[in-house]
Amino acid sequence: MAENLRTDHAHGTAGAKGTSGAPSSVVLGMVGYVIFPILALVTVALGFILVLNERLVPGLIFILIIAQVWVIGGLWAHFRRRRLLAPGSGAERL
């Protein structure tokens, strides 16, 4: 009777790669629209605090390099999610 309750989704055989499109688009949305922008904002705030405390070089590194990594990561996640959710596109495009 336990064999009848099994589903392909529960055992990770939904697709060739083992994941379906919906969870990855949700994760990309969360990363691109929430997590990376918050990390960029916190990094810029810390850089600004460092600049105000007369630590110019580390502050500029925070603002100009580390924050830009979060911004580029957020843009990457946004465009990747948009390609994933485009009509007529499947996982084979990724």
C-alpha positions as CSV (number, residue, x, y, z in Angstrom):
1,M,0.0,0.0,0.0
2,A,2.9,2.4,0.6
3,E,4.0,2.1,-3.0
4,N,0.6,3.5,-4.1
5,L,1.2,6.7,-2.1
6,R,4.5,7.5,-3.8
7,T,4.7,10.3,-6.4
8,D,7.4,11.2,-8.8
9,H,7.6,14.7,-7.3
10,A,8.3,13.4,-3.8
11,H,11.3,11.4,-5.0
12,G,12.9,14.0,-7.1
13,T,12.2,12.5,-10.5
14,A,10.1,15.3,-11.9
15,G,12.5,16.3,-14.7
16,A,15.8,15.4,-16.2
17,K,17.6,17.7,-13.8
18,G,15.5,16.7,-10.8
19,T,13.9,20.1,-10.3
20,S,10.8,21.7,-11.8
21,G,10.5,25.3,-13.1
22,A,8.3,26.7,-10.4
23,P,10.6,26.4,-7.3
24,S,13.6,27.7,-9.2
25,S,11.6,30.8,-10.3
26,V,10.4,31.4,-6.8
27,V,14.0,31.1,-5.5
28,L,15.3,33.4,-8.2
29,G,12.5,35.9,-7.4
30,M,13.3,35.9,-3.7
31,V,17.0,36.3,-4.4
32,G,16.7,38.9,-7.1
33,Y,14.0,41.0,-5.5
34,V,14.5,40.7,-1.8
35,I,17.8,39.2,-0.6
36,F,20.4,40.8,-2.9
37,P,18.8,44.3,-2.7
38,I,18.8,44.1,1.1
39,L,22.4,43.0,1.1
40,A,23.4,45.8,-1.3
41,L,21.6,48.4,1.0
42,V,23.3,47.1,4.1
43,T,26.7,47.0,2.4
44,V,26.3,50.6,1.2
45,A,25.2,51.7,4.7
46,L,28.3,50.1,6.2
47,G,30.5,51.7,3.6
48,F,28.9,55.1,4.3
49,I,29.5,54.6,8.0
50,L,33.2,53.7,7.3
51,V,33.6,56.8,5.2
52,L,32.1,59.0,7.9
53,N,34.5,57.4,10.5
54,E,37.4,58.5,8.3
55,R,38.2,55.0,7.0
56,L,38.0,56.1,3.3
57,V,39.6,53.2,1.6
58,P,37.6,50.4,3.2
59,G,34.4,52.4,2.9
60,L,34.9,53.0,-0.8
61,I,35.7,49.3,-1.3
62,F,32.4,48.5,0.4
63,I,30.5,51.0,-1.7
64,L,32.2,50.5,-5.1
65,I,33.0,46.8,-5.2
66,I,31.1,44.7,-2.7
67,A,27.7,46.5,-3.2
68,Q,28.1,46.2,-6.9
69,V,28.5,42.5,-6.6
70,W,25.1,42.3,-4.9
71,V,23.5,44.6,-7.6
72,I,24.9,42.5,-10.4
73,G,23.7,39.3,-8.7
74,G,20.2,40.8,-8.3
75,L,20.1,41.7,-12.0
76,W,21.4,38.3,-13.0
77,A,18.6,36.6,-10.9
78,H,16.0,39.0,-12.4
79,F,16.9,38.3,-16.0
80,R,17.4,34.6,-15.4
81,R,13.9,34.4,-13.8
82,R,12.4,36.4,-16.7
83,R,13.9,34.0,-19.2
84,L,12.6,31.1,-17.2
85,L,9.0,32.4,-17.0
86,A,8.9,33.6,-20.7
87,P,6.0,32.1,-22.6
88,G,7.1,29.1,-24.7
89,S,10.4,28.7,-23.0
90,G,11.3,25.6,-21.2
91,A,14.2,24.5,-19.0
92,E,16.2,23.6,-22.1
93,R,16.9,27.3,-22.7
94,L,18.7,27.7,-19.5
